[in-house]
Amino acid sequence: MSNNGNKAETNNDVIIRAEGVRKTYDTGRVKVEALRGVDLTVRRGEMVAVMGPSGSGKTTLPNTLSGLDEINEGVIEIDGQDLAKMSDRQRTKYRASNMGFVFQFYNLLPVLTAVENVEMPLLLNGQRINAKEARRTAHKALEAVGLADQANQLPGELSGGQRQRVTIARALVNSPAIVWADEPTGDLDSRTAQDIMDLMRKLNEENGQTFVIVTHDPEIGAQSDRII
């Protein structure tokens, strides 16, 4: 993925800033340069789609921006915080408090109910919250995605679209500033995919959270504020 520059933004507008970001994967036999000097900014509350052909670095980009993967060169700031200056523990804690993640294949724990999956980030992020409050907050998150009546169902008892709604509820339960979504509609039929996109757009507009969505679907990309 090559450079993608934006117009200058004020510091208060910018929640994601990257300058000269390079990421190379070294397998021992071959080196793959996934990101080649990427410069970009994302405004607070923006819904951005990351698009490109397979192997272009579109999954690597949010992985490095969120601190899941380390970079070889460059600077990444999330809401003014330089992730490279944080320890692994600090980055993990920062992600838990400020970011939510939505995955193509849900990553739900099959032995936990929907509400138990959703409340997990609340119980694991290191903040002091009692079990009763965590459960109440998780129910509220499920209600926001239209699954209040499915709270006690196991993931295997839900449809693909319902499982993705649980994933979105889990991503939003901590009220994160940024939601990273990697192919969130890739495993869904076109009608369900549109329902999920409509839900993410609704939550983006109502809550003001920033969404960065990796997608191969041009119809999904066209509904974002901007395509990278």
C-alpha positions in Angstrom: 0.0 0.0 0.0 1.5 3.3 -1.1 1.1 6.9 0.1 -2.4 8.4 0.6 -2.1 12.1 1.7 -4.9 14.2 3.0 -5.5 17.9 3.4 -4.2 19.5 6.6 -6.4 19.0 9.6 -6.5 20.7 12.9 -5.2 18.7 15.9 -8.6 18.5 17.4 -10.1 17.0 14.2 -7.5 14.3 13.8 -7.8 11.0 15.7 -5.5 8.9 13.5 -2.3 10.2 12.0 0.4 8.2 10.2 3.6 9.5 8.6 6.0 7.5 6.6 4.7 4.2 7.8 6.6 1.2 6.5 5.9 -2.5 7.3 7.9 -5.4 5.9 7.2 -9.0 6.5 10.3 -11.2 6.5 9.6 -14.9 6.1 13.3 -15.8 5.9 13.1 -16.6 2.2 11.3 -13.5 1.0 10.6 -10.0 2.2 7.2 -8.5 1.5 6.8 -4.8 1.7 3.2 -4.4 2.8 3.2 -0.7 3.6 5.5 1.7 1.7 5.7 5.1 3.3 2.0 5.6 4.1 0.9 9.1 5.1 -2.7 9.6 6.2 -5.0 11.2 8.6 -8.5 10.2 9.7 -10.9 12.7 11.2 -12.7 12.2 14.4 -16.1 10.6 13.8 -15.3 9.7 10.2 -16.2 6.4 8.5 -13.3 5.3 6.3 -13.1 2.3 4.0 -9.8 0.6 3.2 -10.0 -1.1 -0.1 -7.6 -2.8 -2.5 -6.8 -6.1 -4.1 -5.5 -9.1 -2.2 -2.0 -8.6 -0.9 -2.2 -4.8 -1.2 -1.8 -4.3 2.6 -5.3 -3.3 3.4 -5.4 -5.6 6.5 -1.9 -4.7 7.5 -2.8 -1.0 7.6 -5.4 -1.1 10.4 -3.3 -3.8 12.2 -0.4 -1.4 12.4 -2.5 1.7 13.1 -4.1 0.0 16.0 -0.8 -1.2 17.4 -1.6 -4.9 16.9 1.5 -5.1 14.6 4.7 -3.2 15.0 6.0 -1.0 12.1 9.5 -0.9 10.7 9.6 2.9 10.1 7.4 5.9 10.6 5.1 7.5 13.2 1.6 6.5 14.3 -0.4 8.7 16.7 -3.9 7.7 17.9 -5.7 10.7 19.4 -2.3 12.3 20.0 -0.7 9.2 21.6 2.4 7.7 20.0 1.9 4.0 20.2 5.6 3.2 19.6 6.5 4.9 22.9 4.2 2.6 24.8 5.2 -0.8 26.2 3.2 -3.9 25.1 1.2 -3.8 28.3 0.4 -0.1 27.8 -0.7 -0.6 24.2 -2.9 -3.5 25.2 -4.5 -1.4 28.0 -4.9 1.5 25.6 -6.6 -0.6 23.0 -8.9 -2.1 25.5 -10.1 1.3 26.7 -10.1 3.2 23.4 -10.6 0.7 20.5 -13.1 -1.9 19.4 -12.6 -4.7 16.9 -15.0 -6.4 14.5 -13.8 -9.5 12.7 -15.1 -11.3 9.6 -15.4 -14.6 11.5 -16.8 -13.1 14.7 -14.2 -14.5 17.1 -16.9 -15.2 19.7 -16.4 -17.8 22.4 -18.8 -20.6 21.6 -19.4 -21.7 25.2 -20.5 -18.2 26.3 -23.9 -16.6 25.6 -24.3 -13.5 23.6 -24.4 -11.3 26.6 -21.4 -13.1 28.2 -19.4 -12.5 25.1 -20.3 -8.8 25.0 -19.5 -8.2 28.7 -16.0 -9.8 28.5 -14.1 -6.6 27.5 -15.7 -4.8 30.5 -14.4 -7.5 32.8 -10.9 -7.8 31.3 -9.9 -4.2 30.6 -8.6 -3.6 34.1 -11.2 -1.0 35.1 -13.1 -1.6 38.3 -16.6 -2.6 37.4 -18.8 -5.1 39.2 -20.5 -8.0 37.6 -23.9 -6.5 37.8 -22.9 -3.3 36.1 -21.0 -5.2 33.4 -24.1 -7.3 32.7 -26.3 -4.3 32.5 -24.0 -2.5 30.1 -23.7 -5.6 27.9 -27.5 -5.9 27.7 -27.6 -2.2 26.7 -25.1 -2.8 23.9 -27.1 -5.8 22.6 -30.2 -3.7 22.6 -28.4 -1.0 20.6 -27.7 -3.6 17.8 -31.2 -5.1 17.9 -30.5 -8.3 19.8 -32.0 -7.7 23.2 -34.1 -10.8 22.9 -31.1 -13.0 21.9 -28.9 -12.2 24.9 -29.0 -15.7 26.4 -28.4 -17.6 23.1 -25.1 -19.3 22.3 -23.2 -18.2 19.2 -24.0 -21.5 17.5 -27.7 -20.8 18.0 -27.5 -17.5 16.1 -27.5 -16.7 12.4 -24.3 -15.2 10.8 -25.9 -11.7 10.8 -26.8 -12.1 14.5 -23.3 -13.3 15.4 -21.9 -10.2 13.7 -24.2 -8.0 15.6 -23.0 -9.6 18.8 -19.4 -8.8 17.6 -20.3 -5.2 17.0 -22.0 -5.0 20.4 -18.8 -6.4 22.0 -16.7 -3.9 20.0 -18.8 -1.0 21.2 -19.4 -2.0 24.9 -16.5 0.1 26.2 -17.7 3.2 24.1 -14.3 3.2 22.2 -13.2 6.2 20.2 -12.3 4.0 17.2 -13.8 0.8 15.8 -11.6 -1.3 13.5 -13.7 -3.6 11.3 -11.8 -6.2 9.1 -14.1 -7.5 6.4 -17.1 -7.3 8.7 -19.5 -8.3 5.9 -17.3 -10.8 4.0 -19.0 -13.9 5.4 -22.5 -12.7 4.9 -25.1 -12.7 2.1 -25.7 -9.4 0.4 -28.9 -8.5 2.2 -27.4 -9.3 5.7 -24.2 -7.4 4.7 -26.2 -4.3 3.9 -28.1 -4.6 7.2 -24.7 -4.7 9.1 -23.4 -1.7 7.1 -26.6 0.2 7.9 -26.1 -0.7 11.6 -22.5 0.5 11.6 -23.4 3.7 9.9 -26.3 4.3 12.4 -24.0 3.8 15.3 -21.3 6.0 13.7 -23.8 8.9 13.3 -25.4 8.5 16.7 -22.3 7.9 18.8 -19.7 9.9 16.8 -17.2 7.0 16.8 -14.6 6.7 14.1 -14.9 3.6 12.0 -12.1 2.1 9.8 -13.5 -0.7 7.7 -11.5 -3.0 5.6 -13.6 -4.3 2.7 -13.3 -5.9 -0.8 -16.9 -4.9 -1.6 -17.2 -1.7 -3.6 -20.8 -1.3 -2.5 -19.8 -1.2 1.1 -16.9 1.1 0.4 -19.1 3.5 -1.5 -21.2 4.0 1.6 -18.3 5.2 3.7 -17.2 8.9 4.0 -14.0 8.2 2.2 -12.0 5.4 0.6 -8.3 4.8 1.2 
